[in-house]
Amino acid sequence: MIFNWNDIWLYLFGLIGIIYTLTIVFTLIVVILENRSPQKTISWILVLILVPIIGLVSYLVFGQSYRKQKMFNLKELGDLKWLQTLSQDQKGKLEINEYLKNERIHEKKNVMTLLLNNSKALLTGHNKVNILNDGEETFTEIYRSLRKAREHIHLEYYIIEDSELASELREILLERARAGVEIRIIYDAVGSWKLSQEYINSLREAGIKIHAFLPVRFPILTSRINYRNHRKIIVIDGKTAFVGGLNFADRYKYGIPGIGIWRDTHLKIVGEAASSLQIVFLIDWYFVRQEVLLDEKYRPNFKVNELCLIQIVSSGADSDWASILQSYFSAIASAKQNVYISSPYFMPNESILMALKTAAMSGVDVRVLIPKKSDSTMTFYGTLSYIEELLEAGVKIFFYKAGFNHSKIMMVDGIISTVGTANMDIRSFEQNFEVNALVYDENITLELRTRFLEDLEQSDQIDLISWQKRSKAQKLKESMARIFAPLL
């Protein structure tokens, strides 16, 4: 028998083509049957059609949704039923206004009730809050507080990388470990990919428990890479806590060459809300290590004399509800006077986009601050793609030009403020594990607003007519990035 290699190759290529086409068609059917938002479904369909090979790999790695699938089981954390009991009790007290003596805070009761329902975010009252506005201020306060730890330190971070900041952190942790303080660390396996094994080993040798969140050994073969722990939490003795936008890498203190200083916002919280952040850490620790830590010493319910209402809201890829997204939407929808937002990566989904446009067209003063220069080209152009329609609705948009503004904050009506790890984008809403502090306090909101207005003085306001004159090439870049926005 004589083999005709040309025919064989044609047969093989034809067979591969059929298999590939069937795979693409099957993937398209799966995407459609997942019943996601039309925006996200269409984005994936376009990517699969326009760049099928890249699109297929991207979907296998980034596209599969876990919101309706539980990534881990909380049955062994049955003791957390007390959270359900407390949240039900607090909802009852909200109904009879037991917590809400301030009339302006009372107007935002629906936001509080929402968070009690969607994430059991307990309302805490006895808290003291310090706003930290840059890396120098934040890390100085973090290190000072860590040195005072007596019982335990719990640290959970998206990025820890070998750096000057991380070296100082290690020195403090090693000293506290020698003093008998329990120390546990969760770092994100992807965000902290620059963290050396030598660093990790040096901590473990001192008795410090440090573990990665969702380790990724073969990124191209797993969708785990798509679900990252973006939280930045420190809890000290269950009494003092930190949350915000700053990671342990030198750029968060010294800035980025070619872009400028790093502007950010972090909170130091002393009081009952520290226990709420502790709960977030303990649940994540259980996920990472299957170790239940529910001793009273980890949630001492420490109170201070000052009054400041705070709810800690967390959400992730496997949450029952998109809690942080809902908190933003509810707060914006409640606005009667103003909504001020600062976000480094601003790519809202349709519900937030509609809420902002509706608020502005209803006479609410809506201002959005975004960086003029970004550390991510694709997300930057994705952000730019939303500007024109927001300007047309009356939203005021500002470019921060003094450096890179990484703050993730929102203030509503001078009474609600939110500070945390979540960006105003689809990834933070649906895929990342995030945590925000919602603060119901006029003084804290005023302080954040004052700094926000100072940032606006170092910004350029975007004019609609001038913006519409930008080049067709830029508009094309924006449109292409917009297609990928739900996927970024």
Buried (B, 14 or more C-beta within 10 A) or exposed (E): EEEEEEEEEEEEEEEEEEEEEEEBEEBBEEBEEBEBBEBBBBBBBEBBEEEBEEBBEBBBBBBBBBBEEEBBEEEEBEEBEEBEEBBEEBBEEBEEEEBBEBEEBBBBBEBBBBBBBBBBBBBBBBBBBBBBBBBEBBBEBBBEBBEEBEBBBBBBBBBBBBBEBBEBBBEBBBBBBEEEBBBBBBBBBBBBEEBEEEBBEBBEEBEBBBBBBBEBEEBEEBBBBBBBBBBBBBBBBBBBBBBBBBBBBBBBBBBBEEBBBBBBBBBBBBBBBBBBBBBBBBBBBBBBEEEBBBEEEBBBEBBBEBBBBBBBBBBBBBBEBBBBBBBBBBBBBBBEEBBBBBBBBBBBBEBBBBBBBBBBEEEBBBBBBBBBBBBEEBBBBBBBBBBBEBBBBBBBBBBBEBBBBBBBBBBBBBBBBBBBBBBBBBBBBBBBBBBBBBBBBBEBBBBBBEBBEEBBEBBEEBEEEEBEEEEEEEBEBBEBBBBBBBBB
